[in-house]
């Protein structure tokens, strides 16, 4: 118990030391924050930042609702950013406990090995980055998904009466996962298919009926208030487009990328399969080989090959892809062993998640990261031997993963807390540069006028200026001016518009990444 307490304390200190005040740079987390603020202020679940119609977003309301509770405790952003991040940090504590419980209770692994797996998952740089440097939903989703799997496993192993109570509870947790992230549909499908495969017809019906009762209100509301195609185009950005619409594009949420042809879809699937097995596995279990410690965790937003018009900056070296493919092979061996011994919900959930991810015109890492606890078990199973100490290789690998990740975190913290005050940390430096632009806007732009921005939610949160997504200036320039859009703002490295095609005045430009503000 003393050893476990020390490990918990060290991990907690790690999260505290990595905690920064950056939020909103992923863009999606800026939308989560905005929606949480809107709910807390009684404005409803809509894009209150919009300079056009305040449409319903394409994300479910679960995570913004959690943030809205914290907004009621401390209403001003960015002063409350650490409080908002506490949701994911607490969730990761739950992920550690749930990972241990799953490995021991559901998969009957030795307790020490299960504890090592739990530690490896909790200190995975991608998860730590999501919890301490963003306000994203992945950590909460991972916890809820794990909880649903554990409850369903117990339901199918218990006697009749408690099993049905657990079926209802499992369905309720699965519904909660769906309301946190729409990718929870894979969990729901896995639960139903598992019960049907076990010939538990009544349990499958009960599971489905419970889900229907719990999800119907949101699904009906979302359908009744769905924005029109014209409204989606008018606002722009991935937040405005339904997932079905994004799947038909060459790049998610970017109509200017064009409609995907059958050849594009085939190429997308092939590239995303390479992403999952040739890059994402290294991102989960060997991320220190992908980049330097100053970018620790940024694989969340950077790992991937070329998908549509997007190209990732990590995971493309031959050596790191080889490491990822080897880890994938070990995991596949472990998956086959697990299925032969006793297939559970994860043995359907993992392939369904991968199948869903490879169809999306975007990098796959954020989609597959929440199933990392199950993949870690497969890796361990894949290294199991017939020797007297059959878990020796598995322990060695997990301890190596923990060691490399710990070293990565130590180097990151030294850079973050060192003399340069975080300048060596790319993400923090990026955050300061964005702050520079937003502070200039707030202090200098005194005239009225809305914006078209690469990150309109963050612009609104920090300056109060309403806006739309800056996703296709050539097609929308005239419409923007008609809607009162006066300024264009690039909070990520983007080329300036062609002044010969559309006249404008450059008002501000940063020195580091050339972020800019122009007047049209």
ABEGO torsion letter per residue (X at the ends): XAAAAAAAAAAAAAAAAABBABBGAAGAAAAAAAAAAAAAAGAEBBBAABABBBBBBABBAAAAAAAAAAAAABABOAAAAAAAAAAAAAAAAAAAAAAAAAAAAAAGBBAAAAAAAAAAAAABAAAAAAAAABBBAAAAAAAAAAAAAAAAAAAAABBAAAAAAAAAAAAAAAAAAAAABAAAAAAAAAAAAAAAAAGBAAAAAAAAAAAAAAAAAAAAAAAAABBBAAAAAAAEEAAABBAAAAAABABBGBAAAEBBBAAAAAAAAAAAAAAAAAAAAAAAAAAAAABBAAABGAAAAABEBBBEABBBABGABAAAAAAAAAAAAAAAAAAAAAAAABBBAAAAAAAAAAAAAAABBBBAAAAAAAAAAAAAAAAAAAABBABABAAAAAAAAAAAAAAAAAAAAAAAAAAAABAAGGAABAAAAAAAAAAAAAAAAAAABABBEBBBBABAAAAAAAAGBBBBBBABAAAAAAAAAAAGBABBBBABBBBBBBAAABBBBBABBBAAAGBBBBBX
